[in-house]
Amino acid sequence: MNLDELNFDLPPERIAQRPLATRDASRMLLLDKTTGAWQDRQFREFPELLRGDELIILNNVRVLPARLFGRRVGIHAEPPGIDNSGRHEHLQSPIEVLLVRQLTPDTWETLVRPGRKISIGEKIIFGEPGRDGETELEAVTESRGEYGLRTLRFTSKTGFHEALSRLGHIPLPPYIQRADEPADRERYQTIYAKQGSAVAAPTAGLHFTPEIVERIRTRKVEIAEITLDVGLGTFAPVRTERLEDHKIHIESYDIPAATAQAITRAQNEKRPVLAIGTTVVRALEDAAEKVAAGANGGTTLNPGKSEATIFLYPGKPLRVVNQLLTNFHLPQSSLLALVAALAGRENILRAYRHAVAGEYRFYSYGDCMLIRS
């Protein structure tokens, strides 16, 4: 399939730059994946639009303040007669570091700008030095990769996550053309976020409020959770002409035993599995594909931790998820390919053209689409 087949025209003014005043005020495009018909609705109607026997699965990951601003530390020699030590550290130009994926407790794959200036072994410091002359957080470059990727090893006198909480900024997506603000710490986080280390939000969940969740539970709809550490790869462009040739990013996930059991039960009872966001789809379908490849009879997917490597696109069948709540995605993106795999390319593109014409708000802080049959 050619990448051009997942294209649509999107005026820049359709891209939401800020969240609405309240989480549940978003519009919602209701799409029937069987007929391709759609309706313009409001997200506040979501609980009443459910059949009542769905299994809803949420991604409970929390977003880290994953953008750091630091300074390089260089080494230079003092002129003779100035100081007998001969070598001193001195601060150089500012550096932006964006955490991408945790590799070990102390090391992260990161995006560094300007990356070309950062050599292996070079140190970056974050925050101002204390009375002892030490900074709260430091990093040393361990390796270099493509597209500005660098592996950094962090050290902190207070603990990495404590330092990150104070020094880090919310990593708003690149299409939001503004700096992060204090309010983003709360709004770029779902109300049910509690664990994991995401560097991007599972944005379909941003619409939920405690009242919406309570109305869903009042209808006796079953809710389960997974954790997938959303990475910046979710925004990575597809760089191949043929969609199938794209090398997809890797994301870590954890499926609790209770969730795996709930999925098996729902499938046995012919009940729909409704994923809240593409991150849930990716975790569940990756786990199911791994089981299918291993020919473990009688089990849809196994619980536990793994890494998602699956790439879903039109023509690749889904094994678990049959309904989806999702925000609107970038043209020619892997996320748009995933949505089209569930609902069909023509259905999705027609619905997207309607959303553009109807002035829906796109992307992370935008409106949403409920896909069902």
C-alpha positions as CSV (number, residue, x, y, z in Angstrom):
1,M,0.0,0.0,0.0
2,N,1.4,3.4,-1.0
3,L,1.7,6.0,1.8
4,D,-0.1,8.5,-0.4
5,E,-3.2,6.4,0.0
6,L,-3.4,7.7,3.7
7,N,-3.3,11.4,2.8
8,F,-5.9,14.1,3.4
9,D,-5.9,17.9,3.4
10,L,-5.7,19.4,6.9
11,P,-5.7,23.2,7.3
12,P,-3.3,24.3,10.1
13,E,-6.1,26.1,11.9
14,R,-7.8,22.7,12.6
15,I,-5.0,21.7,14.9
16,A,-5.9,22.3,18.5
17,Q,-3.3,24.4,20.4
18,R,-5.0,24.3,23.8
19,P,-7.5,22.1,25.6
20,L,-11.1,23.1,26.0
21,A,-12.3,24.6,29.3
22,T,-13.5,21.2,30.4
23,R,-12.3,17.7,29.5
24,D,-15.7,16.3,28.4
25,A,-16.7,19.4,26.2
26,S,-15.2,17.8,23.1
27,R,-17.2,16.9,20.0
28,M,-17.3,13.3,19.0
29,L,-17.7,11.8,15.5
30,L,-19.6,8.5,15.8
31,L,-18.5,6.2,12.9
32,D,-20.2,2.9,12.0
33,K,-17.3,0.8,10.6
34,T,-19.7,-1.6,8.9
35,T,-21.7,0.9,6.9
36,G,-19.3,3.9,6.9
37,A,-22.1,6.2,8.2
38,W,-21.3,8.8,10.8
39,Q,-23.1,11.1,13.2
40,D,-22.0,14.3,14.9
41,R,-22.2,13.9,18.6
42,Q,-20.7,15.2,21.9
43,F,-18.3,13.3,24.1
44,R,-20.6,13.8,27.0
45,E,-23.0,11.4,25.3
46,F,-20.4,8.6,25.3
47,P,-21.8,6.6,28.3
48,E,-25.4,6.6,26.9
49,L,-24.1,5.5,23.4
50,L,-22.7,2.3,24.8
51,R,-24.6,-1.0,24.4
52,G,-24.0,-1.8,28.0
53,D,-22.1,-5.1,27.6
54,E,-18.7,-3.7,26.4
55,L,-15.4,-4.3,27.9
56,I,-13.6,-0.9,28.0
57,I,-9.9,-1.0,28.3
58,L,-7.9,2.1,29.4
59,N,-4.2,2.9,29.3
60,N,-3.4,4.1,32.8
61,V,0.1,5.3,32.0
62,R,1.3,8.6,33.4
63,V,3.2,11.2,31.4
64,L,6.6,12.3,32.6
65,P,7.8,15.9,32.4
66,A,10.2,14.6,29.8
67,R,11.6,17.7,28.2
68,L,14.8,19.1,29.9
69,F,16.8,22.2,29.2
70,G,20.5,22.0,30.2
71,R,23.9,23.2,29.3
72,R,27.0,21.4,27.9
73,V,30.0,21.1,30.0
74,G,33.2,21.5,28.0
75,I,36.9,21.1,28.9
76,H,39.5,23.8,28.2
77,A,43.0,24.5,29.2
78,E,43.9,27.7,31.1
79,P,46.8,29.7,29.9
80,P,50.1,29.0,31.8
81,G,50.4,31.0,35.0
82,I,46.6,31.4,35.5
83,D,46.0,28.1,37.4
84,N,48.2,25.2,38.0
85,S,45.4,22.6,37.5
86,G,45.6,23.2,33.7
87,R,42.1,22.0,33.0
88,H,38.7,23.4,33.9
89,E,35.1,22.6,33.1
90,H,33.2,25.5,31.6
91,L,29.6,25.9,30.6
92,Q,28.8,26.1,26.9
93,S,25.6,26.5,24.8
94,P,22.1,25.5,25.9
95,I,20.9,22.0,25.0
96,E,17.3,20.6,24.9
97,V,16.9,16.9,25.8
98,L,13.7,15.0,25.2
99,L,13.4,11.6,26.8
100,V,12.3,8.9,24.4
101,R,12.5,5.5,26.0
102,Q,14.0,4.2,29.2
103,L,16.7,1.5,28.6
104,T,17.9,0.9,32.2
105,P,17.1,2.6,35.5
106,D,19.8,5.2,34.7
107,T,19.9,5.4,30.9
108,W,17.5,6.8,28.4
109,E,17.3,7.0,24.7
110,T,16.8,10.7,24.0
111,L,16.5,13.3,21.3
112,V,19.1,16.0,21.8
113,R,19.1,19.4,20.1
114,P,21.4,20.5,18.7
115,G,22.5,16.9,18.6
116,R,25.4,17.3,16.2
117,K,27.4,19.1,18.9
118,I,27.1,16.4,21.5
119,S,30.0,13.9,21.5
120,I,30.3,10.6,23.3
121,G,31.5,11.1,26.8
122,E,30.3,14.7,26.9
123,K,28.4,15.9,30.0
124,I,25.2,17.9,30.2
125,I,24.0,19.6,33.4
126,F,20.5,20.6,34.3
127,G,19.5,23.2,36.9
128,E,21.6,25.6,38.8
129,P,24.6,24.6,41.0
130,G,23.9,24.4,44.7
131,R,26.1,25.7,47.5
132,D,28.3,22.7,47.1
133,G,28.8,23.5,43.4
134,E,26.9,20.4,42.3
135,T,23.9,20.5,40.0
136,E,20.8,18.4,40.8
137,L,20.8,16.4,37.6
138,E,23.6,15.5,35.1
139,A,23.9,13.3,32.1
140,V,26.8,11.8,30.1
141,T,26.4,10.8,26.4
142,E,27.1,7.1,26.0
143,S,26.2,6.6,22.3
144,R,24.9,8.3,19.2
145,G,22.1,7.1,16.9
146,E,20.2,8.3,13.8
147,Y,17.9,11.3,13.6
148,G,19.5,13.0,16.6
149,L,19.0,10.1,19.0
150,R,21.5,9.9,21.9
151,T,21.8,7.5,24.8
152,L,22.3,9.4,28.0
153,R,23.3,8.1,31.4
154,F,21.8,10.2,34.2
155,T,23.0,10.8,37.8
156,S,21.3,12.9,40.4
157,K,22.0,13.6,44.1
158,T,18.2,13.6,44.8
159,G,17.1,10.7,42.6
160,F,16.3,10.9,38.9
161,H,12.5,11.1,39.1
162,E,12.5,13.6,41.9
163,A,14.9,15.8,39.9
164,L,12.8,15.3,36.7
165,S,9.7,16.4,38.5
166,R,11.3,19.7,39.4
167,L,13.3,20.4,36.3
168,G,11.3,18.8,33.5
169,H,8.7,20.3,31.2
170,I,5.6,18.5,29.8
171,P,6.6,17.2,26.3
172,L,3.8,18.7,24.2
173,P,3.6,17.3,20.7
174,P,5.6,19.1,18.0
175,Y,2.4,20.3,16.2
176,I,1.5,22.4,19.3
177,Q,3.2,25.7,18.5
178,R,3.7,27.0,22.0
179,A,5.8,26.4,25.1
180,D,4.3,24.2,27.8
181,E,2.4,26.0,30.6
182,P,1.7,25.0,34.2
183,A,-1.8,24.0,33.3
184,D,-0.5,21.4,30.9
185,R,0.9,19.3,33.8
186,E,-2.7,18.4,34.7
187,R,-4.5,18.6,31.3
188,Y,-1.9,16.5,29.4
189,Q,-2.6,13.7,31.8
190,T,-5.6,11.4,32.0
191,I,-7.6,11.4,35.3
192,Y,-6.7,7.7,35.7
193,A,-3.0,8.0,35.1
194,K,-1.1,6.2,37.8
195,Q,2.1,4.3,36.7
196,G,4.6,3.8,33.9
197,S,6.8,6.3,32.2
198,A,5.2,7.8,29.0
199,V,6.7,10.7,27.2
200,A,3.4,11.4,25.3
201,A,-0.2,11.1,26.5
202,P,-2.7,8.5,25.5
203,T,-4.8,11.3,24.2
204,A,-8.2,9.6,23.8
205,G,-8.3,9.3,27.5
206,L,-7.9,13.1,28.0
207,H,-11.7,13.5,27.5
208,F,-12.7,11.5,30.5
209,T,-13.8,13.0,33.8
210,P,-14.7,11.3,37.1
211,E,-18.4,11.9,36.3
212,I,-18.1,10.3,32.9
213,V,-16.4,7.2,34.4
214,E,-19.2,7.0,37.1
215,R,-21.9,7.1,34.4
216,I,-20.2,4.3,32.6
217,R,-20.0,2.2,35.7
218,T,-23.6,3.0,36.5
219,R,-24.5,1.2,33.2
220,K,-22.6,-1.9,34.5
221,V,-20.0,-1.6,31.7
222,E,-16.8,-3.5,32.6
223,I,-13.6,-1.5,32.7
224,A,-10.1,-2.9,32.7
225,E,-6.6,-1.4,32.3
226,I,-3.3,-1.9,30.7
227,T,-0.1,0.2,30.8
228,L,1.8,1.2,27.7
229,D,4.7,3.6,27.9
230,V,3.8,5.9,25.0
231,G,7.0,7.0,23.3
232,L,7.9,9.9,20.9
233,G,7.9,7.3,18.1
234,T,4.2,7.7,18.0
235,F,4.9,11.0,16.2
236,A,7.6,9.6,14.0
237,P,6.9,10.1,10.3
238,V,6.6,7.2,7.9
239,R,9.7,7.5,5.8
240,T,9.0,4.8,3.3
241,E,6.9,5.0,0.1
242,R,5.4,1.6,0.8
243,L,3.6,1.6,4.1
244,E,4.5,-2.0,4.8
245,D,8.2,-1.2,4.6
246,H,8.0,1.2,7.6
247,K,10.1,0.3,10.6
248,I,7.8,0.9,13.6
249,H,8.9,2.2,17.0
250,I,9.1,0.0,20.1
251,E,7.0,0.7,23.2
252,S,6.9,-1.2,26.5
253,Y,3.7,-2.4,27.9
254,D,2.2,-4.4,30.8
255,I,-1.1,-6.3,30.7
256,P,-2.4,-7.4,34.1
257,A,-3.7,-10.9,34.5
258,A,-7.2,-9.6,35.4
259,T,-7.3,-7.7,32.1
260,A,-6.2,-10.7,30.1
261,Q,-8.9,-12.8,31.8
262,A,-11.5,-10.1,31.1
263,I,-10.7,-10.1,27.4
264,T,-11.0,-13.9,27.1
265,R,-14.3,-13.8,29.0
266,A,-15.6,-11.0,26.7
267,Q,-14.6,-12.8,23.6
268,N,-16.2,-16.1,24.8
269,E,-19.4,-14.1,25.5
270,K,-19.3,-12.3,22.1
271,R,-19.1,-8.9,23.8
272,P,-17.2,-6.0,22.1
273,V,-13.8,-5.0,23.3
274,L,-13.6,-1.2,23.2
275,A,-10.1,0.3,23.3
276,I,-9.7,3.8,24.6
277,G,-6.9,5.0,22.3
278,T,-4.5,3.5,19.8
279,T,-2.0,2.7,22.5
280,V,-4.4,0.2,24.0
281,V,-5.0,-1.3,20.5
282,R,-1.2,-1.6,20.0
283,A,-0.6,-3.4,23.4
284,L,-3.5,-5.9,23.0
285,E,-2.9,-6.7,19.3
286,D,0.8,-7.1,19.9
287,A,0.2,-9.5,22.8
288,A,-2.3,-11.5,20.7
289,E,0.0,-11.7,17.8
290,K,2.8,-13.1,20.0
291,V,0.4,-15.8,21.3
292,A,-0.7,-16.6,17.7
293,A,2.9,-16.9,16.6
294,G,3.6,-19.3,19.4
295,A,0.4,-21.3,18.8
296,N,-0.7,-21.3,22.4
297,G,-4.1,-22.8,22.1
298,G,-7.0,-21.6,24.2
299,T,-5.5,-18.2,25.1
300,T,-6.1,-14.9,23.3
301,L,-3.1,-13.2,24.9
302,N,-0.8,-13.6,27.8
303,P,-0.5,-11.2,30.7
304,G,2.7,-9.6,31.7
305,K,5.3,-7.2,30.4
306,S,6.5,-7.1,26.8
307,E,7.5,-4.7,24.0
308,A,5.2,-3.8,21.2
309,T,6.7,-4.2,17.8
310,I,3.4,-4.7,15.9
311,F,2.6,-2.4,13.0
312,L,-1.1,-2.3,12.1
313,Y,-2.3,-1.1,8.7
314,P,-5.2,-1.8,6.3
315,G,-5.3,-5.4,5.4
316,K,-3.7,-6.6,8.6
317,P,-6.5,-8.2,10.8
318,L,-7.1,-7.3,14.4
319,R,-7.5,-10.2,16.8
320,V,-8.9,-8.5,20.0
321,V,-10.2,-4.9,19.5
322,N,-13.4,-4.3,17.6
323,Q,-14.3,-0.8,18.8
324,L,-12.2,2.2,19.4
325,L,-12.3,5.7,20.9
326,T,-9.5,7.8,19.4
327,N,-8.5,11.4,18.6
328,F,-7.9,12.5,15.0
329,H,-4.4,11.7,13.6
330,L,-1.8,13.0,11.3
331,P,-2.0,12.4,7.5
332,Q,0.2,9.6,6.3
333,S,1.0,8.5,9.9
334,S,1.3,5.0,11.5
335,L,-1.6,5.9,13.8
336,L,-3.9,6.7,10.9
337,A,-2.9,3.4,9.4
338,L,-3.8,1.7,12.6
339,V,-7.3,3.3,12.7
340,A,-7.8,2.4,9.0
341,A,-6.9,-1.2,9.8
342,L,-9.9,-1.3,12.2
343,A,-12.5,0.7,10.3
344,G,-11.3,0.6,6.6
345,R,-9.3,3.2,4.7
346,E,-12.2,4.6,2.7
347,N,-14.4,4.9,5.8
348,I,-11.7,6.7,7.7
349,L,-10.8,9.1,4.9
350,R,-14.4,10.0,4.3
351,A,-15.0,10.6,8.0
352,Y,-11.8,12.7,8.2
353,R,-12.9,14.8,5.3
354,H,-16.2,15.4,7.0
355,A,-14.4,16.3,10.3
356,V,-12.2,18.8,8.5
357,A,-15.2,20.4,6.7
358,G,-17.1,20.4,10.0
359,E,-14.3,22.2,11.8
360,Y,-13.5,19.4,14.3
361,R,-10.4,20.1,16.4
362,F,-7.5,17.7,15.5
363,Y,-4.7,15.9,17.4
364,S,-3.8,15.7,21.1
365,Y,-6.0,18.5,22.5
366,G,-8.6,18.0,19.9
367,D,-12.0,16.2,19.5
368,C,-12.5,12.5,19.2
369,M,-14.0,9.7,17.1
370,L,-15.9,6.6,18.4
371,I,-15.6,3.7,16.0
372,R,-18.1,0.9,16.4
373,S,-20.1,-1.6,14.4
